[in-house]
């Protein structure tokens, strides 16, 4: 178990091995929560949480459902078209 000391500026150094194992880089932001045992640091998510209704508009396709064969055929046609153009 590592130990650290609170500085006069209220800073605590998180041991390098722990930072590396958690992949925390310079500039990582944390939520600080008070818990019965002391404090809990949780890194902020890179992406803000979203709700289904907020992103549902991204699905603009309104036609019938495509089969796996239809999708693979369309991809093959697109690849053939792209390579034929070169």
N, C-alpha and C positions, 0 to 999 in steps of 0.2 A: 504494500500500500504506500503510495506517495503522499507527501505532505507539502503544503504550500503556506505562504504567509500573506496576510492582508497588508497592502502597502499604505503609506500615509495618504495616498490619493484614492484609496478605496478599491484598488485593483488587486486581482488574484491571478497568478500565472497558472494556467492549466498545463500540467506536465506534457512535454513533447510527445512521448509515447502514446498518451491518451489522445492528444489532438490528431496524431497520425492515424491511429486505429479508427477514429471516428470520422476521418477525412475532413476535419474542420480546418479551414484556411483563414488567412488574415482577412478580416472584414466580415466573417460569419456573424450574423446577428442571432441573439438568443432571447427567449422569453425567460424571465426570472420569476419563479414562484416560491412563495414561502410554504414550507411543509413542516410537519411536527419535528422531523429530524434535523432541519436546517433550511437549506435552499435547494431548489431543483433548477438546473439549466436545461432548456430544451431549444435546439436550433430552430429558427423560423423556417418554414417551408419556402422553397424557392418559388413555388407557384402558389397563388392564392386559391383556396378551395372554391370550386364552382358547383352550382346546382344544375341538375339536368335541364330544367326549364330555361336556364341562362344560355345553354349551348345547343339546345335542340334546333335552333334556326340554322345551324351549320349543316344539317342534313337536308339538302335541297332536292334530292332525287325523289320524284313523286311517282315513278313508274312501277311496274310489277317487280317483285323480288327476282334477283338474278341467281341462277344456279352457279355452282362452282365451275362447271364446264363453260358457262357463258363468260364468267370472269376471266378464266384462263385463256379462252379464245380471244377475248378482247385484248388482253395483255400481249398475247403472241402476235396479233395483228398489228398492234402499236409498235412492238419491237421490230417487226419486219419492215414496217413503214419507215421507222427512224433509221434503220441500217441501210435501207434501199436509197434513202436521200443522201447518204454520205459517199 
